[in-house]
Amino acid sequence: MLLRFIEDLVGSIYDFFKFLLSSLSYLLAGMLIVGVFMYLFVFLFKWLY
């Protein structure tokens, strides 16, 4: 019974950290994509005016 509890606890901790890592990865990728396009947009307007 104790082994089953420990197995469930470790599984829930693993799921939490997997969710946290995937969320941070998606956030970082989104910031990078938006940041690159915003930088190019600003660079274009600085070059034109």
N, C-alpha and C positions, 0 to 999 in steps of 0.2 A: 504494500500500500504506500509506503514512504517513497519507494522507487518510482512509482507511477506519479506521485505528486512532484517529485524532483524533475521527472521527465517533462511534465506539463509546464512547470515553472521555467525550465530552460527553453522549451519551445516558445513560450510566450515572450520571453526576453529576446530570443532570436528574431521572432516576427517583428517586435517593436524596433529593433535596431535595423532590420532589413527595410522596414517602412521609412525610418528616419533617413537612412542612407539614400534610398531611391528618391525621396522627396527633396533632399538637398541636391542631389544630382540633377533632377529636373529643374529646380530653381536656378542653379548655376548655369545650366545650358540655356535656359530662357533668358537670363540676364546677359549672357555672352552674345546670343543671337541679336537681342534688341540693342545691346550696346554697340556692336559692330555696325549695324545699320544706322543707328543714330549718329555715330562718329562719321560715317561716310556721308550722311545727309548734311551734317554741319560743315564738313570739309568741302563739299560741293558748293554750299552757299557762301562760304568764305572765299572760295576760289572765284565765284561768279561776281561777287560784289566787292 
